Amino acid sequence: MGLFRLVARMTIGLLFVGHGVQKLFGWFGGGGLAATAAGFESMGLRPGRRNAIFAGAAETAGGLMFAAGAATPVGAAALSGTMISAIKTVHWSNGVWNTKGGYEYNLVLLAAVFGLTENGPGGFSVDAAMGRRRWGTGWALAALAAGAAGAAKTLSTAQDGLDAAGAAEADQQAPREADAPLTATV
């Protein structure tokens, strides 16, 4: 019936929900929306508030869907988008190993999510109740691609925000023509 798939889905999905509500509401020792937004801003994910809301919502909704085994590839796509974004913005420069702040743990979560997506959520799931016990490799790859596309969009939008913020800051610091001293030209 898939008892251990249920345990794996519930563990992974509900821990993602916990991460999401830490970001959104400050539950379970999280910083809440304001602190998460400030943290995202400091990492260059601008605007921080919008990115914090999207990340928190993706982890919360994706985690709930994954835990319930409901539209499993959609939940997997949401979770993978947050993991790929985290790898790129926080962990990549630290190398692979978690002991050095690397992306090892994120990669393990991605592998587990896609293994469960490919093989299906099992009998104890909403998908199974709707007649879908297994999704297959194509759906797992599509979920990974959707998550990667979402992460790429988030990171490119954040870079656009960073570029705009840098340009605005440079504009504020540069002397304006009207502020320049008048000099006579011969």
N, C-alpha and C positions, 0 to 999 in steps of 0.2 A: 504493500500500500504506500510505501514511501515515508515511513516514520522518520528516518534520518534526514530525508530531504526537508521534511517539515521542521525538524529541529534546526537544521542549517539555515533554512529560509527565515525562520522566526528569530534566530540569534542575529544573523546579519541584518535583516530588515529592521528589527527593533533597535539595534544599536545605531543604525543610521537615523532612525526617528529621533533617538536621544541626541545625536549630534545636531540634527535640524532644529529641535526645540531649544537646545543650548544657544544656538545662533539667534533664533527668533524671539524667545521669551526669557532667556537666562535660566531656564530650568536645569536641574542636574548639575549645578555648578558652572553653568555657562555664563558668558558675559552679557548676553542679550543683544538686541539689535544695535544699540548705539556703540557698544564696545566692539562688536563684530564688524560694523561698518568702519570704525576707526582703524581696526586691524587690516581690513581689506584695503583701505586707502593707503596705509603705510606700505603695503605690498604692491601698490600700483594698480589695484583693481578698482578703478574709478568709473562711475561714482560708487563709493563704498556702500551706501545704504541700499541702492538697487541691487548690487551684487550680493549683499548679505541676505536680502529678502529672497532672491532667486536661489541662492545656495541652500538656505534654510528650508525653503519650500520644496526644492528638489529632493533634499535628503529626507524630509518628513513625508511627503507624498510618495516618493519613490520607495522609501523604506516600508511604508504601510502597504503599498501594492505588492512589494516583493514578499513581505512577511505573510500576507494573505494568499499569495500565489494568484493574484488578480491581474490579468493582462501583463504577465511576467516580463515580456520583452520591453514594455513601456517603462515599468519600474526599473528594470536593469539599465535602460538608456539614461534615465535620470540619475541613477547612482553612479554610473560610469562617467557621466559628464562632470560630476563633482570630484571624483577621484582623479580623472585626467587633469582637471584644472589644478587640483592640489599638488599633483606630481610636478606639473610645469612651474607653478608659482612658488612652491615652498620646498619641495624635496629633491628635485632633479640635481641641483648644484651640489647636494650633499652626497651624491653617489647612491648606490643601491641599498646599503645596509641601514636598517632602522637604528642601530646603535649610534650612528653618526647623523641621524635625522634624515636618512634617505627614504626612498620610495618602496622599500621591500613590502611593508604592510599594505600599502595601497595596491600594489601589484597582486598580492595574495587575494585581497578582496575582489579585485577585478576578475581574477581567474575563477574564484568561487562563484561569483555572480553569473559569469558566462557559462560555467559548467552546469549550474542549476537551470539556467535559461535554456540551454541546448537540450538537456535531458528532461526538462519539464519540472513543474513544481510538485509533482506527485499527486497521489489520490486525495490527500487532505488539503485541498486548495479550491479556490473559487474557479480557477481555470478548469480543473477536473470536473467540477459540478456543471460547467458549461460545455463539457465534452472535449476538452483539450488537455490531455495529460502530458503531452510532449510537444515541444516547439521545434526542435531541430537546429542543425548547424546554421542554416540560412537565417533564421530568426535571431540566433545569438549574434551572428556577424552583423546583422542589420542593427541590432540594439547597440553593439559596440560602435558601429559607424555613426549612429545617431548621437550617442554620447560624445564621441570625438568631435563631431560637427558642432554640437552645442558648446563644448569646451572651447573649440577654436573661435566660435562666434563671441563667446564671453571674453576670451583673452584679447581678441582683436578689438572689440568694443572698449575694453579696459585700456588697451594701448591708445586708442583714439582719444579717450578721456585723459590719459596721461599726456599725450601730445598736446591736446588743447589746454590742459592745465599748465604745462610748461610754457606754451606760447603766451598764455595770459600773464603768467608770472614774468616772463621776459619782457612783455609789452609794458607791464607796470614799472619795471626797473629801467627800461630804456628811456632816455630823455625824449620828450616829445618836441616836435619842431617849434611849437608855440612857446615851450619852456626854454629853448636854447637861447643863449645870450645873443643879442643883436650885434653884429659886426659889420663894419663897412667893407665893401669889396671895391676894389679899384679896377 
